[in-house]
Amino acid sequence: MVEKSGRIAVSLGVGADPRIEALVSSPEWLEDAVQKRMFPITLRDSRLIAIVRQVGQGHLVILSENPTETVLNFILNVDFAYDIVDHILSDPYDGMAIIDKDAKVAFVSPVHEKFFGLRPGEAIGKNVRDVIENTRLHQVIRTGVAEVGQIQRMNGTERVVSRHPIRHGNKIVGAIGRVMFKGPQQVEAMARRISSLEEQIAQIEKEAKKTPAARSEEFLDAIIGQSFAIQSLREQIRKIAPLDIPVLIQGESGTGKELVAQALHMHSPRQGARLVTVNAAALPESLVESELFGYAPGSFTGADKKGRAGKFEMANRGTIFLDEIGDMPLEVQSKLLRVLQDRIVERVGGDKPKQVDFRLCTATNRDLEEFVEMGKFRLDLYYRISPVTILLPTLEERLEDIPLLLNHFVGELTKQYNRPPTEIETDLAGYLMEQSWPGNIRQLRHAIERAFVFAENGKLGIADFQRETAKAPMRPQAAPPRAASAESDTSAYQGTLKASLEDLENRLINDAIVRFKGNKKKAAEHLGVSRSFLYKKLESS
């Protein structure tokens, strides 16, 4: 105890050392130590930690002998070391409980006391199991093993806790437990995240146990439906997939061409390698070559210094899926044809051809035969990509699959939006089967998702679809075919015979184009004329 004048009033133990007395009686030392409140003292034969506190008109100096190197360096180098210790002990977001070797509570931080409804100091001396629900601090003292990042339920909530044994020399003298306190929303979000991670781990473990055949079959099951058209499609995939032969998938937009490509790859001998998907329609014309064939280092401004592999190199020993190939520019078609013939790619700006081994799978919603006749697609390339062609049915051709698709999409959306199970009204599937779906499965899923988002009371019904339809702008409907009559026919053609025949011919052609939704191949077959004749008539009309 040091008086205001600097005279030592009382000195005990190590404090009676003359060197210590001389140091603590120095006004300069006292002023500095009071400011820091925790001060290191290094003597020739010992090291101490001094905690200095003003008491009345004097100062109380408490000395601790033989601190560890870590503690000494901390106090020596951090001027606000005392403030850090105070923050750790009173942090409102990080609770703390300390017990001695007999599992008696020695300290509980203020936030922890408030959480348990304890008065300050009320828990001191009690057995930790009588104070903290589901604690394992006593077990940590027994085992000497730390438990980090554990979930502990306390007062009806789950917290993330860590428990550590405290050693003095080789003996365990106690244990410390720390728990993270956050707001309800943060704790709930953390619990959801933990639950999600546990589900992901379980799913990964489940996938790891599956045989290659079982994993392959899942890709076929992803093609939802039990109609005759879909069952036939699955059988085609099973027969074609093992054959290392190019496949062309034809179907309208939204019919699931990419799912078929994935199933073909996963049922093929190349399933262990990559399936590389390229949307040919989305590639900028100026970048098509660099994307498909790659580029050498420094081949153009902005190029990667190390160069870059093209899609064909990435697909080596695997499958490359060229979607929307009907929209590929003619000049790129020529280079693609060369790669398909030689199985050699050369990067843009490079001079080292590279052999590649891949299976080709292509898809389009275009009539490629029609494009060939119009000069928009190379005939030799068409033959290269279509030794086998798979035609996908439209949703209109498999309406009986809509109930299965409805259940599947609602299940997906329930997980996506983290909602409780949604009840589907019994008459909804029938209603959807009566609607027109020109956008096929993609349009159906979009409509289901839009209705699902606004559905109320956990039920999805017809009203949810009609509500959104009523808001959409009305599309013009095609005029009904006019009934033929002698009078109307006679009044319609009042010019020369040649002009009347040409007019009638044009009307029949237009009616056929409308009837077959722009499909000129089907229109020509219906009219009994060649497609080249039909093109000439359309160009001249």
MARZA-12908 format. One record per atom (N, C-alpha, C): x, y, z. Coordinates in steps of 0.2 Angstrom, whole numbers, plus 5000, padded with zeros to 4 digits. Layout:
BEGIN
XYZ/...
This chain:
BEGIN
500449945000/500050005000/500450065000/500350114995/500750174994/500350234996/500650275000/500250335002/500350384997/499950444997/499950494992/500650524991/501050534997/501650564997/502250514994/502050454993/502550404990/502850364995/502650375001/502950325007/502550265007/502950205008/502650145008/502350135015/501650125015/501350115021/501350045023/501249995019/501249925020/501549885014/501949845016/502249795010/502249725013/502049675009/501949605011/502249565005/502549505007/502749465003/503349494998/503249474992/503749504987/503749574987/503149614989/503149684989/503649714994/503949674999/504449695004/505149705001/505249674995/505849684991/506049754990/506649774993/506849844992/506849874985/506949834980/506949854973/506149874971/505749834974/505049844972/504749904976/504949914982/504749974986/505050034983/505650034980/505950094977/505550114971/505350054967/505050064961/504350094962/503950064966/503250084967/503150154971/503750174974/503650244978/503850294973/504050284967/504250334962/503550364959/503450434960/502850464957/502750454950/503350454946/503250444939/503050374937/503250324941/503050254940/502350244941/502150274947/501450264949/500950304945/501150364942/500750394937/500550354931/501150324928/501050284922/500650214924/500850184930/500450124931/499750134933/499550194936/498850204937/498450214930/498850244925/498550254919/498350184915/498850144916/498850074912/498450024917/498450034923/498149984928/498449914929/498749894923/499149834923/499849844921/500349824924/500949854923/501449794924/501949784919/502449724920/503049754924/503349714928/503949734932/504449674931/505049694928/505549644926/506149664930/506349614935/506949624939/507549574936/508049574939/508649534936/508449464938/508149444943/508049374945/507249354945/506849404943/506149384943/505749434939/505149404937/504649444933/503949444937/503649504937/503049514940/502549554936/501949544938/501349584935/501049624941/501049694940/500749734945/500049764943/499549754947/498949784946/498849844951/498749904948/498749964952/498049994952/497850004958/497150044959/497250094964/496850144963/496850204968/496350184973/496550194980/496150174985/496250234990/495650274991/495650334995/496150384993/496650404997/497150454996/497850414993/497850354993/498450314991/498250264985/498750214985/498750174979/498850094982/498450054979/498549984981/498849944975/499449914976/499849884971/499849804973/499549764968/499449694969/499949664964/500349624967/500949594963/500849514962/500949494955/500849424954/501549404951/501749344954/502449324952/502449274946/502949264943/503049214937/502549214932/502349264929/501849264923/502149224918/501749194913/502049164907/502249214902/502649184898/502949234893/502449264889/501849234887/501349254883/501049314887/500849304893/500549354897/500949414898/501649404899/502049464900/502149504894/502249464888/502249504882/501649544880/501049514882/500449544881/500349614885/500549614891/500449674895/501049724894/501649694892/502149734890/502049774884/501749744879/501649774872/500949814871/500449794875/499849824874/499649874880/499649934879/499549984884/498849984887/498349954883/497649954886/497549874888/498049834890/497849764892/497349754897/497349804902/496749794907/496149804904/496049854899/495349864896/495149804892/495649774889/495449714885/495249654889/495549644895/495349594900/494649614902/494549674904/493849694906/493349684901/493449704894/493049684889/492849614888/493349574889/493249494888/492749474893/492849504899/492449474905/491749504905/491649564902/490949594902/490649594895/490949564890/490649574883/489949544883/489449584880/488749564880/488549514875/489049504870/488949454865/489349384866/489749384871/490149324872/490149314880/489649264882/489649254889/490149204891/490249204898/490849164900/490649134907/490849074908/490749044915/491449004917/491649014923/492248984925/492148944931/492448874931/492348834937/493048814940/493048794946/493648764949/493748694948/494248664950/494348594949/493848544952/493448574957/492848534960/492248554957/492248584951/491648594947/491148644951/491448694955/491148744958/491248804954/490648844953/490648904949/491148954953/491648984949/492049034952/491949104949/491649104943/491449174940/490949154934/490449204934/489949204928/489949274926/490049284919/490049354916/489349384917/489249454917/488649484918/488149464913/488249454906/487749434902/487549364903/487949324905/487749254907/487249254913/487449294918/487049304924/486349324922/486349374918/485649404916/485249354912/485549314908/485249254904/484949204908/485249184914/484949134918/484549164924/484449234924/484049264929/484449264936/485049274936/485449274942/485649344944/485649354951/485949414954/486649414953/487049474953/487749474952/488049434958/488449384956/488849344961/488449284964/487749284962/487349234966/487549154964/487849144959/488049074957/488749054960/489149104963/489849084965/489749034970/490148984970/490248924975/489748874973/489248874969/488748824968/489048774963/488748714963/488948664958/488748684951/489148684946/488948714939/488348674936/488248614938/487648574935/486948604938/487048644944/486448674947/486348744944/486748764940/486748834938/486648834930/486948794926/486948794919/486648734916/486148744913/485748684910/486148654905/486148584905/486548544900/487248554899/487548584905/488248594905/488748534904/489248544901/489748484901/490448504904/490448564907/491148594910/491448544915/491048514919/491248464924/491648404920/491348384914/491648334910/492248354907/492348414905/492948444902/493548434908/493348454914/493848444919/494048374920/493548324920/493748254921/494148224915/493948244909/494348224903/494948264901/494948324902/495548364900/495448384893/494948364889/494848374882/494448434880/494648484876/494248544875/493648514870/493048554870/492548544866/492348604863/492448614856/492448674853/491848674848/491448724847/490948734842/490348684844/490148674850/489648624851/488948664852/488448624851/487748654852/487448634858/487248684862/487048674869/486348704870/485848674872/485148704873/485148724880/484948794881/484848824887/484248874887/483848864892/483248914893/482848904886/482848844883/482348844877/482648864871/483348884871/483648904865/484348864864/484548864858/485148834856/485748884855/486248874858/486848914858/487448874855/487948914852/488548884850/489048894856/489348844859/489748854865/490448814864/490948844867/491648804868/491848804875/492148744876/492348724883/493048704883/493448734888/494148724888/494448704895/494848654896/495148644903/495648694904/495748724910/496348764912/496848734916/497448734914/498048704917/498548754920/498748734926/499248764929/499848714930/500348724926/500848674925/500548614922/500648554926/500348494923/499648474926/499348514930/498748504934/498148544931/497548514930/496948544928/496748584934/496648644934/496448684940/495748714939/495448704933/494748724932/494548724924/494048754923/493848754916/493448814914/493448834908/493048894906/492648874900/492048904900/491548894895/491348964892/491248964886/491149024882/490549014878/490049064877/489449054873/489349114870/489149114863/489049164859/488349194860/488249254862/487549274862/487349324857/486849314853/486649354848/485949364848/485649414843/484949424843/484549364841/483849364842/483449304840/483549284833/483549344828/483549324821/484249294819/484749314822/485449294821/485449224823/485249204829/485249134832/484849094827/484249114825/483849074821/484149064814/484449114811/484749104805/485349054805/485749064811/486249014812/486048944813/485448934816/485148864817/484948834810/484648884806/484448864799/485048844795/485548884796/486248864792/486548794794/486548784801/486748724803/486348664801/485748674801/485248624799/485348604791/485448664788/485548654780/486248614779/486748634783/487348604782/487348524784/486948514789/486848444791/486548404786/486048434782/485648404777/486148394771/486548444770/486948434764/487448374765/487748374771/488248314773/487848254772/487248244775/486848184774/486748164767/486648214763/486548204756/487148184752/487748214754/488348194751/488548124753/488448104759/488548034762/488147984758/487548004757/487047964753/487247954746/487448004743/487748004736/488347964735/488747964740/489447924740/489247854740/488747834743/488547764744/488247734738/488047774733/487647754728/488147724722/487847674719/488247644713/488247684707/488647684703/488647724696/487947714693/487747644693/487047634689/486547674693/486547674699/485947704703/485947784702/486647814701/486647884700/486447894693/486647854688/486347864681/485647864681/485347814684/484547814684/484247874686/484547914691/484247974694/484148024688/484648024683/484548074678/484048054673/483847994673/483247974669/482647994673/482647984679/482047994683/481948074683/482448114682/482348184682/481948204676/481848164671/481348174665/480648154668/480248194671/479648184674/479148164669/478748104671/478248084667/478148014666/477547984665/477347914664/476947904658/476947954654/476547944647/476947904643/476547874638/476947834633/477547864629/477447934628/477947974625/478547974629/478547984635/479047994640/479447924641/478947874642/479247804643/479647784637/479447804631/479747784624/480447824624/480447884627/481047934627/481547894631/481347874637/481847844642/482147784638/481747744635/482047684632/482547704626/482347754622/482847774617/483447794620/483447834626/484047854629/484447794632/484147744635/484547684637/484847644631/484547644625/484847614620/485347654616/485347714616/485747764612/486347774616/486247784623/486847814627/487447774627/487447704627/488047664627/488447674621/488147694615/488447694609/488847764608/489447764607/489847824606/489747854599/489147884598/488947914592/488547974593/488648024588/488348094589/487648084589/487248124594/486548124594/486348204593/485748204589/485448274589/484748264592/484648314597/484048314601/483648374598/483048354595/482548404592/481948414596/481748474597/481148484601/481048564602/480448574603/480248644604/480548674611/480548744611/480848774617/480448754623/480848734629/480548714635/480348644635/480548604631/480348524631/480848484635/481448514638/481948474642/482448444638/482748484633/483248454629/483948444633/484048494638/484648484642/484648424647/484048404649/483948354654/484148284650/483948284643/484048224639/484848214638/485148274637/485848274636/486248244642/485948274648/486348244654/486148174655/485548144654/485448074654/485848034650/485948064643/486348024638/487048014641/487348074644/488048074646/488148024652/487648024657/487747984663/487547914662/487247894656/487147824655/487747804650/488147844648/488747824643/489347804647/489847774643/490447754646/490847814648/490647874646/491047934648/490747974654/490347934658/490047974663/490547994669/491147964669/491647984674/491948054672/491948074666/492248134664/491648194663/491848254661/491448314661/490948314655/490348344657/489848354652/489948434651/490148454646/490248534645/489648554640/489248604643/488748634639/488848694636/488648704630/488848774627/488148794623/487948854625/487348884621/487548924615/487548894610/487848924604/487448984602/486848994604/486449054602/486649114606/486949094612/487149154617/487849174616/488249144612/488949164611/488949224606/489349274608/489449334603/489849304597/489649324591/489949304585/490749314586/490949364589/491649384589/492049334594/491649304598/492049264603/491849184602/491549164597/491349094596/491949054596/492449074592/493049034591/493449024597/493549084601/493949074607/493549034612/492949034612/492549004617/492548924616/492548904609/492448834607/493148804607/493648844604/494348814603/494848844608/494648894612/495148914616/495648974613/496148994617/496549044614/497249044617/497749054613/498449054616/498649124620/499149114624/499349174628/499449234623/499149294625/499249354622/498949364615/498449314613/498249314606/497849374604/497549414609/497149474608/497149514614/496949574613/496949624619/496449594624/496649594630/496249574635/496249494637/496649464633/496649394633/497049374640/496849314643/497249294649/497949284647/498449304651/499149294650/499349214649/498949174652/499149104652/498749064646/498349104643/497949074638/497349034641/496949004637/496348974640/496148914635/495948864639/495648804635/494948814633/494848794627/494148794624/493648744626/493048744625/492548704627/492748624625/492948624619/493148554616/493748524620/494248564622/494748534626/494448514633/494048554636/493748544642/493348474642/493048464636/492648404636/493048344634/493648344634/494148284632/493948224636/493848174633/493648104636/492948114639/492548164638/491848174640/491448184635/490848224636/490348244631/490348324631/490248344624/490148414623/489448424621/489048464624/488348474622/488248544619/488148544613/488048614609/487248624608/487048664613/486348684613/486148744607/485548744604/485448794599/485948794594/486148734591/486648734586/486348764579/485648764579/485448794572/485548864572/485748894577/485848974577/486648984576/487048934575/487748944574/487848974568/488349034567/488449064561/488849014556/488749024550/488948974545/489748974545/490049024546/490849024546/491048984552/490748984557/490948944563/490748864562/490148854558/489948784556/490548754552/490848794548/491448764544/491948734549/492148774554/492748754558/492448704563/491848704565/491648644569/491648584565/491448584559/491448524555/492148494554/492648544554/493348514553/493548484560/493348504566/493448474572/493148414573/492548404570/492148344571/492448284566/492748314561/493148264556/493748244558/494148284561/494848274563/494948254570/494548284574/494548274581/495248314584/495348364580/495948414582/495748484583/495948514588/495748584589/496448624589/496348684587/496948734587/496748794590/497048824596/496848884599/496948944595/496448994596/496549054592/497249084594/497649104589/498249134590/498849084591/498649014591/499148964593/499348924586/499848884587/500148844581/500248774583/499948754589/500048684591/499348644591/499148614586/498548574586/498548524592/497948504594/497948464600/497348414598/497548344599/497048294598/496548294604/495848284603/495348284608/494948224606/494648194612/494248144612/493548154615/493048164612/492448184615/491848154611/491248154615/490648134611/490248194610/489948204604/489548254603/488748244604/488448294607/487748294608/487548364606/487048374602/486848434600/486048444601/485848504601/485048514602/484848574598/484248574596/483948634592/483248634592/482948694592/482148694591/482048714584/482548714579/482448734572/482348674568/482048684562/482048624557/482648634553/483148584555/483748594552/483748574544/483348524542/483248514535/482948574531/482548604534/482248674531/482848724531/483248724536/483848774536/484348754531/484448694530/484848664524/484648694518/483948684516/483748704510/483748774509/483748814514/483748884514/484448914514/484948864515/485648894515/485848914521/485548904527/485748934533/486048884537/486148814535/486448764539/486848724534/487448704535/487848664531/487548584531/487448564525/487248494524/487648444527/488348454525/488848404528/488848404535/488748464538/488748464546/488148434549/487548444545/486948414547/487048334547/487348304542/487448234542/487948214548/488448254550/488948234555/488548234562/488148284563/487848284570/487248244571/486948214565/486348184566/486248104564/486748064565/486747994564/486147964568/486047994574/485447974578/485048034580/484448044579/484048104581/483448074586/483448114592/482948104597/482448164596/481848144595/481248194595/480948204601/480848264604/480548264611/479848284610/479348254614/478648274613/478548344616/478048374613/477848444617/477448424623/477248474627/476848464633/476148444630/475948474625/475248454622/475148384620/475748354619/475748284617/475848234623/475848264629/475948224635/475548254641/474948284639/474548314644/474448274651/474448204650/474348164656/474948164661/475448194659/476048204664/475948264668/475548304667/475448374670/475348364678/474948314680/474848304687/475548284691/475948244687/476648224690/477048284690/477048324685/477448384684/477248434690/476648444691/476348494696/476648474703/476548404705/476848384711/477548394712/477948384706/478648384706/478848464707/478548504703/478748574704/478548604711/477948594713/477748614720/478248594725/478448524725/478948504730/479648544729/479848554723/480448594722/480448664725/479848694724/479748764726/479648774733/479348714736/479348714744/480048714747/480448684744/481148684747/481548744745/481448774739/481748834737/481548894741/480948894743/480648954747/480648934754/480848874756/480848864763/480148864766/479648834763/478948844765/478748774768/478248774772/477948714774/477648674768/477448614769/477148574763/476548614761/476448614754/475848654751/475348604749/474748614751/474148574748/473948594741/473948544737/473648554730/472948534729/472548584728/471848564727/471748514721/471248464723/471148414718/470948424711/470648484710/470448494703/470948534699/471548554702/471948594699/472348564693/472548504694/472848464689/472448464682/471748444683/471348444678/471248514674/471248564678/471248634675/471848644671/472448634674/473048644670/473048604663/472748544663/472748504657/472348524652/471848574654/471448604649/471748664646/472248694649/472548754646/473048734640/473248794637/473748784631/474448804634/474948764632/475548774634/476048784628/476048834625/476548844619/477248844621/477348864627/478048864630/478248804633/477848754633/477948684636/478148684643/478548644645/478648624652/478948694656/479348734652/479648794655/479048844657/478548844652/478048894654/477648864659/477548804660/477148774665/477448784672/478148774672/478448784679/478448854681/478448904676/478448974677/477748994680/477248964677/476548974679/476448954686/476748894688/476648864694/477048904699/477648924698/478048964702/477649034704/477449064699/477049124700/476449114704/476049064703/475449054707/475749034715/476248994715/476448964722/476649024726/477049074723/477249134727/476649174730/476149174727/475549214729/475049174733/475149104733/474649064736/474549074744/474049074746/473849084754/473649024757/473749024764/473448974768/473748904767/474348904763/474648834762/474248794757/473848824753/473448794748/473648824741/473648784736/473748804729/473148774725/472748824722/472148804718/472148844712/471548834708/471448864702/471448944703/471148964708/471049044709/471749074709/472249034711/472949064711/473249074704/473049034699/473249034692/472849094689/472149094690/471749134687/471849204689/472049214695/472249284698/472749314693/473349274692/473849304688/473649314681/473249264678/473049264671/472649324670/472249344675/471849404674/472249474673/472849474677/473249534676/473649534670/473749474666/474149474660/473749504655/474049544650/473749574644/473449514640/472849524637/472549474632/472949474626/473049414624/473449404617/472849404612/473049424606/472549424600/472449344598/471849334597/471649264595/471549254588/471749204585/471649194578/470949194576/470749224571/470049224569/469849154567/469249134568/468949064567/468949054559/469048994557/469048984549/468349004547/468249034541/467649064539/467349004535/466648994536/466348944533/466248954525/466448904521/466348914514/465648914512/465548954507/464848954504/464948974496/464548954492/464548974485/464549044484/464149084488/464049154488/464749184489/465049164495/465649194497/466249184493/466249124490/466749104485/466749144479/466049154477/466049184470/466149264471/465949294477/466149364478/466849374479/467249324482/467949334483/468349334477/468149304472/468549304466/468249334460/468349404459/467949434454/468449464448/469149444449/469549464444/469649404439/470249404435/470349354430/470449284434/470449234430/470449164432/471149154435/471649184432/472349174434/472449214441/472149274442/472249314448/471849274453/471249254452/470849214457/471249154459/471549114455/471949054457/472549074461/472849124459/473449144464/473249164471/472649204471/472349224477/472149164482/471849114478/471649054482/472249014484/472749014480/473348974482/473749004488/473749074488/474049114493/473649104500/473049104499/472649094505/472749024508/472748974504/472848904506/473548894510/474048924507/474748924510/474748964516/474449014517/474449054523/474049014529/473448984527/473048944531/473548884534/473848854529/474348794531/474848814536/475148874535/475748904539/475448914546/474848944546/474548964553/474348894557/474048854553/473848784556/474448744559/475048744556/475548714558/476048754562/475848814564/476248854568/476948874565/476948894559/477548914555/477948854553/477848794554/478248734552/478148724545/478648744541/478548744533/478548674531/478948634534/478948564532/478248524532/477948534538/477248504539/476748544534/476848604533/476348644529/476448614522/477048604519/477148584512/476948514512/477048464517/476748404516/475948404516/475648444520/474948454520/474648474513/475048524510/474848554504/474948504498/475448454499/475648414493/476148444489/476548494491/477048524487/477748514490/478248524486/478948524489/479048584493/479548584498/479748644502/480048694498/480448674493/480748724488/480148774485/479648734482/479048774479/478748814484/478648794490/478348834496/478748894497/479448884498/479848944499/479748994494/479748974487/479649024482/479049064482/478449024484/477849054484/477849104490/478149094496/478149134501/478549194500/479149184496/479549244494/479249294489/478849264485/478449304480/477849334482/477549314488/476949334490/477049404494/
